[in-house]
């Protein structure tokens, strides 16, 4: 039976070139700063993001909490969207680990936050209030259709943080998806950010790891935070070797994932009982809803799985599908035909 796994772009496997590079990687003790492959990865990452320095971490979640710890003290406050990955999916580490208070403002459907609302959330100097230290944005925005935040918006964000002497952190887990979708270098999208985290293990196909980038002083603080989080990985060059190829060989091909997601959404729009807005699909994430009266989302996901197509149910009616390497156009056609059958339509859906 054919298998098409669309649950997440974390499903990607390392390429043959990555496996070879991992086997041949020159190693040392990274906690002592002596792993040459990790050092090379950090240098490349910093250059790509236009920052002074970088830090290899185990995961995006570790990168985000290390960044918050480096920017904020206990009792400080961050402002972020109410659909942010940091707020939704990182186990409350902001508070549990950092003792940092989160103040949310609503995310718009395109992943942005209304900057007037964000500005209104900045605390005045008052002994009753926590001090606002950090604004945190996500690009692309996972729960908001994988939408990218463009340069014009980021310029406006920069004006806000400067007015209030705030720091800006970008959760850029999929920042290269944003760069490819917008036709803009990643470093331009994060030029105003004091820090950015990006994942190597999603669409870029590395087996594990993320990178945090910022100025040298920030990275020194983040490195201390990584240590207390248990993130000193010693001979981590085995993983960093794959990360180097993730950045240097796998970015441009993300356009294929975006095209497959666009075709998937267009085909879904023709299936009765499925609701999707193809105009909201700009990268590799497709959110769609199913008519609960016809079939709850969990039941549809179970039926699809039995046919070899795997997706994630995120509520009674909502389902997410994520395209990635090595999903092909033929896999998308199979997915649409299978989805059509599971929804009670016998004919394949044309893309």
Secondary structure, 3 states (H helix, E strand, C coil): CCCEECCCHHHCCCCHHHHHHHHHCCCCCHHHCCCHHHHHHHHHHHHHHCCCEEEEECCHHHHHHHHHHHHCCCCCEEEEECCCHHHHCCCCHHHHCCCCEEEEECECCCCCECHHHHHHHCCCCCCCCCCEEEEEEECCECCCCCECCCHHHHHHHHHHHHHCCCEEEEECCCHHHHHHHHCCCHHHHCCCCCEEEEECCCCCCCCCCEEEEECHHHHHHHHHHHHHCCCCCCCCHHHHHHHHHHHHHCCCCHHHHHHHHHHHHHHHCCCCCEECCHHHCCCCEEEEEECCCCCCHHHHHHHHHHCCEECEECCCCEEEEECCCCCCHHHHHHHHHHHHHHCCCCCCCCC
